[in-house]
Amino acid sequence: MSPNDRTRPLYMISVAAELAGVHPQTLRIYETKGLVTPKRSSGNTRLYSQADIEQLELIGQLTDEGINLAGVMRIIDLERRLARKEAEIENLRRRVVRLEARVHEHRMREQITALARSDSRAIRLWKE
């Protein structure tokens, strides 16, 4: 499943509630609290994606472990922040790799230039 497929709004509230194992009113409460943000159809019907369903399952797991909704909100916020930082780190790693390649190329050019200069000096000395 591609990332776009995971975020594509597919499920109406009744189906999403059934998939997540909760009552539709619970989904409305979660939306009010910002725990999940379903998309809306042109007729203003809530549509949930697979990513939303996974989020709802996580909320269910956390609340089953005795964590209240305020704690769940904090955990979800921290997970989102962690995901953004991990993406940032990955971008920085790719940038470092590109920069290392450029530095290597620059050093190779310097070595080649130095060799060419020494060769041209040797040829001049040989001709003299």
C-alpha positions in Angstrom: 0.0 0.0 0.0 1.5 3.3 -1.1 1.5 6.3 1.3 -1.1 8.0 -0.8 -3.4 4.9 -0.5 -3.0 5.0 3.3 -4.2 8.6 3.4 -7.0 8.4 0.8 -10.4 9.0 2.5 -12.5 5.9 2.1 -14.6 5.0 5.1 -17.7 6.6 6.3 -18.0 7.1 10.1 -20.0 3.9 10.7 -17.5 1.7 8.8 -14.5 3.4 10.5 -16.1 2.9 13.9 -16.7 -0.8 13.2 -13.1 -1.2 11.9 -11.7 0.5 14.9 -14.0 -1.3 17.3 -15.6 1.9 18.8 -18.9 3.7 18.7 -19.4 6.4 16.0 -19.9 9.0 18.8 -16.4 8.1 20.1 -15.0 9.0 16.7 -16.8 12.4 16.9 -15.3 12.9 20.4 -11.8 12.0 19.1 -12.2 14.4 16.3 -13.3 17.2 18.7 -10.2 16.6 20.7 -8.0 16.6 17.6 -6.9 12.9 17.9 -8.1 12.2 14.4 -9.0 14.5 11.5 -11.2 12.8 8.9 -11.6 14.4 5.5 -15.0 15.7 4.5 -16.9 14.9 1.3 -18.6 17.6 -0.7 -21.7 16.7 1.3 -19.8 17.2 4.6 -19.7 13.5 5.4 -16.7 12.4 7.5 -14.4 10.1 5.5 -11.7 8.2 7.2 -8.5 6.8 5.6 -6.6 3.7 6.5 -4.1 5.9 8.3 -7.0 7.2 10.4 -8.1 3.7 11.2 -4.5 2.8 12.3 -4.5 6.0 14.5 -7.8 4.9 16.0 -6.4 1.4 16.7 -3.5 3.0 18.5 -5.8 5.2 20.5 -7.7 2.1 21.5 -4.6 0.3 22.5 -3.4 3.2 24.6 -6.7 3.7 26.3 -7.0 -0.1 26.9 -3.7 0.2 28.8 -5.3 2.8 31.1 -3.9 6.0 29.5 -6.4 8.8 29.5 -7.2 10.9 26.4 -4.9 13.7 27.5 -2.1 11.2 27.7 -3.0 9.7 24.4 -3.0 13.2 22.9 0.5 13.8 24.3 1.8 10.5 23.0 0.4 11.1 19.5 2.0 14.6 19.5 5.3 13.2 20.5 5.1 10.4 17.9 4.4 13.0 15.2 7.3 15.2 16.4 9.6 12.1 16.4 8.5 11.2 12.9 9.3 14.7 11.6 12.7 14.7 13.3 13.4 11.2 11.9 12.6 12.6 8.4 14.8 15.6 9.0 17.6 13.4 10.1 17.2 11.2 7.0 17.3 14.3 4.8 20.4 15.5 6.5 22.1 12.0 6.1 21.3 12.2 2.3 22.8 15.7 2.2 25.9 14.5 4.0 26.4 11.7 1.5 26.0 14.1 -1.4 28.5 16.5 0.2 31.0 13.8 0.9 30.8 12.7 -2.7 31.4 16.3 -3.8 34.4 16.7 -1.4 35.8 13.4 -2.8 35.4 14.6 -6.4 37.1 17.9 -5.5 40.0 16.2 -3.8 40.4 13.9 -6.8 40.5 16.9 -9.1 43.1 18.5 -6.9 45.3 15.4 -7.0 44.9 15.1 -10.8 45.8 18.8 -11.2 48.8 18.4 -9.0 49.9 15.3 -11.0 49.5 17.2 -14.3 51.6 20.1 -13.0 54.3 17.8 -11.8 54.3 16.0 -15.1 54.5 19.2 -17.1 57.4 20.4 -14.9 59.2 17.1 -15.5 58.7 17.4 -19.3 60.1 20.9 -19.2 63.1 19.8 -17.2 63.6 16.9 -19.6 63.5 19.1 -22.6 66.1 21.5 -21.2 
